[in-house]
Every structure is written in C-alpha cells, then in structure tokens.
Amino acid sequence: MVSYSGSSSDWLTVLIWLLISLAVSWLIIYTAVRAATGHALDRSKPRLVAATHTTPEGVHFVISNTGSAPAVNVAVRWSDRPAGAVLAQMQLLGPNEKLEWAIAAGPIPGETESLHTLKVDWSSTPDPSFGRSSISLVVLVPSRLDTLR
C-alpha cells in the first residue's frame, strides 16, 4: 500500500493553483466570446421586416421595426423603380412600430403569387450627413399587382 506523507500545505498550494487556473481560463474564454459577439449585442439599430396580407379588395403591406433603435425618414419602393417612386414613407419608425399601407386591386381569375422585392431606405439619425441605409425585403404578392407596378 502506498501512502503519501506530504503536508497539508502542499494540498492547499495545489488547490489554490487549480482555482487560479480555472479563474484565468474562464476570464480568457469570457473575454474572447465578449469580443466576438459583444458588438452585435450592444449595438442599437433598426431591424426591418416585411409582410403582406392579401384580401379580396387588395394587398395590405406591413414593414415592422423589430430592432432596438428607430429608423428615421423611412421610404419604401419597388426595387426596380426609381427612388422617387415611393409606395409609402414615414418620418420615424420606432422599435416595435409598423408602417402599413394597402394597394387596391381586385382578384383576377387564375391568380398566382410571386416574389417581389421592396427596397426600404432609412437613416439612423435625423442628420442627413450621416448617410442612409437600405435593405431589400422580399414579399409574396398576388399577380393582380403585376399590372399596377
């Protein structure tokens, strides 16, 4: 049988070094994860999402801001149209707010649905010198809108 006759101070030293090693390892991992993802979690910016609802009278569009900051001077248009051909606009689209509009168009026989792209332009601040941001959002719309686009 093997016995260890070391002092209790040896075990205490090993335990302290083990705790210090664990603390340093945790600090290194935490710092790496925070550096990799912290900027994405801390940044406040708008996140715009589009949806459509078809009714017999027309198509109802909704742009929602699910982000953590407002979008200023929001303008929506079809992606293949010039910037001046605005479908809807709003001065301030805050977090959890919606921009809604409808295009009146009755149903047509043999109607199909297709994907179309909306171009949404906005600014993060009221000052236009900071520039504008834009995003393309794909929506499913009925063929009745093809003639109105």
N, C-alpha and C positions, 0 to 999 in steps of 0.2 A: 504494500500500500504506500502510495506517495503522499507525503504531507508537505504543506507549504508553511514555512515558519517566518514569512515576511511580516513586517509590522503593519499596523492599520493605517499608518501614514502613506504607505505605498498604494493601498487601495483608494485612499482619499485622493491622492495625486492622479491616479488613473481616472477616477470618476470626474474630477474637475476638468481634465483634458478632454474627456469624452463630451461633457456638457459644452465646453468652449468650441469643440469641433462641430457639434450639432448646431450651435448658435451661428457660427461663421458660415456653415453650409446653407442654413436657412436664409441668412442675410444675402448671400450671393444669389441664390435662386430667386428670392423675392425681388431683388434689385433688377435682375435680368428680365423677369416677367413684367415688372412695372415699366421698365424702359421699353419693352416691346409692345405693350398694349396700353400703357397709361395715357399716351397722347390721344388714342382713339376714344378712351372712356371719358377723358376730361374735356374734350373739345365740344363746344356747343355749336351746333349748326342745324339748319333745317334739313329734313328728310321728306321729300315729296313723293306721294304715291297716288296713282290714278286709278279710277274705277268708272265703269259705265253701267247704266241700267236702261234696258230697252222697254218702252211702253208702246201701246198702240198709237199714241199721239206723237212720239218722237224718241229721242235718245237723251238721257239725263247723264251729265258728266260731273264727276267729283274729283277734285285734287285735294288731298289731305296732307297736312304737315304733321308727320309723326315724329319729328325731330325735337331737339331741345332748344332751338332758337328760332326767332321769327324770320320769315322771308319778306323782303321789302320790294315794292314795285314789281309784283308778280305779273307776268304776261304769258298767255298760253296761245299757241297757234299750231296748225298742222305743220309737220316737219318739212313738207315740200312746198310750203308757202313762204312768201317774203315776210320779214319781221313786222311789217306794218299791218299784215292781215291777222289781227288779233281776234281770237274767239272769245276770250274772257280775260279780265285783268282785275287786280286788287292791290290797293296800296300797302296793306300789311296783313300777312297771313301768319298769325301767331301759332305757337305749338298747340296741337290738338284742335286747330281750326280747319274749316273746309271752304274751298272756293267751288261753287256749284253753278251750273248753267245747263240749259237744255236747247237742243236743236229740234224744231218741229218738222216732222216728216212722217207721213202715214205709211203703213205697211204696204209692201208690194208682193204680188204673187210669186212664189218660188224664192222667197228671200233667203239669202245666205249671210253668214257672218264672216268677216275677215279682220285681220290685224292691221291697224293703222298706228302711226306714231305721232304723238303730241310732243311739241318742243316747248319746254317751260323755261323761261328766263326770269331771273330774280337777282337781287342784290342782298348782301348780308347787312349792309348799313344804309342809312338814308343818303350818305355822301356818295355821289356817282363816281368820284375819282378813285374809289377803291375797286372799281370794275364790277362786272356782272358775272353771274354763274348761270349755267344752263344744264338741263338734263333732258334726255329723250325718254318718254314714257310710252310704252306700247299698250294699246287698248283694243278690245274686241268690239267692233261696231257692225251693225247690220248693213247690208248692201244698199239700203234705201238712202244712205248718206253719200254714196259714191257720186251721185248726180249733184249733190249740194256742196261738195267740197270744191 
